[in-house]
Amino acid sequence: MTRTTATVRCDALVIGSGAGGSTAALELAAAGREVLVLEEGPLISQSRITQSSAPENLRRLYRQGGLVPIHGTPTIPFGEARCVGGTTVVNGGLLWRPPDRLLDHWASAGVDGFRAHHLAPHLTEVERRLGVVDQGPGHGNLDSVLLAEGADRLGWRWAPARRAVRGCRHANRCVTGCPTGAKQSMLVSYLPSAERLSAVVQPDTRVVRLDHDGTRVTAVHALRGGQRLRYLPQTVFLAAGPVGTALLLRRSGIGGRGPGRAIAFHVNFRTVARFSEPVRADEGTIFTAQLKEFTDRGMLVMPANLTPGSVAAALAAHPAGTVDRILAQLDHIAVYTTQVSVRSAARLSAVPGLGAVLRHRLTGSDRDTLRSAFRHTAELLLEAGAVELLPPTPTSLTTAAQATDFALHARPETWDLISVHAMASCRMGPPALDGVCDTQGRPHGFTNLRLCDASILPGATGISPQETIMAFCRLMTTRYLDHPTG
């Protein structure tokens, strides 16, 4: 039974503990502010992650076990974490600087003040604090070596992964929580630093509504266990993620119909490759090489996590006999993921009793891009020595001619697609261009509420967005600290 509401007065209230919220919390605490961080999910300690199996961590760390659906044709599972540290706990630790051309494009669309020279010191500080390095192939990364060799033979550009890792032991469990703590998620980096500066992180606390007078947030309502809580903050940094932030604004009557109206996202498809020689991709970590040749077209190709479970998931659309045959040859198997920036946007609906419901509709251009992305992926992997490719639909390809014909006639709306990157649900920009917040992250008309996560980005990044999010949020937080009433 819900008890009487408890009232808590606070200075700086941060809602969410992922890449954006943790960045804001640390900068605020370093400036001497009293910081309280509210996190909807549980605190799963590093020691508990280490001691638990991958399936246990998958269930504990992800929202709905990683199966939040984006309804449409096809329905796309969206993976985001629900724990202290947010999705940084379960991602690959990839940090890429946003391309200058992307920042210039955003500036030309009304989001100035975030060009390369504005972000440079913040990107550098994020990389320093997280220990970002070029992590090339190591033990067990023959799948990455083969990708790089295939790219070299084709004359295509590739790069070693830039990852936030310190002493990676190639445990091959990045996406279910690093078992060694080498990956510098917010759980083991920014949040402990903020706590040493007296910030307080409160897990298992779900914010349900913001009270406001049209210009200022006056109270924040939350639930923790059976207790109702009412926070009275001086300033609020909302960093509940691209879905959570938009949903909370909708529930609170902030931003009209803008929040969640058009959520940019990347889609991934997986290609299972069989090689004649052993690859043993299960022994190494993920993402140590990325094909960068087609980034201008919004395409990336990289090795993915390989376990019997991940292979079976990648072959979910294939007959059981095919899955059994491939699993019996696991030493010869590698899984590659191709990430594509699509033009279509997801739309959020707030449904009573269900929470957030996401829908999408692939455009004709998106389908063409996905076909092209598979054609390039197949060309690369066959050049790398693959003798069989299994695409994200039930068929098997063994020659370049078969792969080309498949790509030409494929129907991507029937493929198994997934997404782990959503952004721009409350994008920066002028109201006339459907912007929800200004370049300080403030929803238009507000003074003490700032959005501080992937939701503010003006569009899809085309790359792993974590470093872009953190640099944007650090820049906005330092600007706030310089001019707290501006």
Buried (B, 14 or more C-beta within 10 A) or exposed (E): EEEEEEEBEBEBBBBBBBBBBBBBBBBBBBBEBBBBBBBBBBBBEBEBBBEBEBEBBBBBBBBEBBEBEBBBEBBBBBBBBBBBBBBBBBBBBBBBBBBEEBBEEBBEBBBEEBBBEBBEEBBEBBBEBBBBBEBBBBEBBBBBBBBBBBBEEBEBEBBBBBBBBBEBBBBBBBBBBBBBBBBBBBBBBBBBBBBEBEBBBBBBBBBBBBBBEEEBBEEBBBBBEEEBBBBBBBBBBBBBBBBBBBBBBBBBEBBEEBBBBBBBBBBBBBBBBBBEEEBBBBBBBBBBBBBBBBBEEBBBBBBBBBBEEBBBBBBEBBEEEBBEBBEEEBEBBBBBBBBBBBEBBBBBBBEEEEBBBBBBEBEEEBBEBBBBBBBBBBBBBBBBBBBBBBBBBBBBBEEEEBBBEBBEEBEBBEBBBBBBBBBBBBBBBEBEEEBBBBBBBBBBBBEBBBBBBBBBBBBBBBBBBBBBBBBBBBBBBBBBBEEEEE
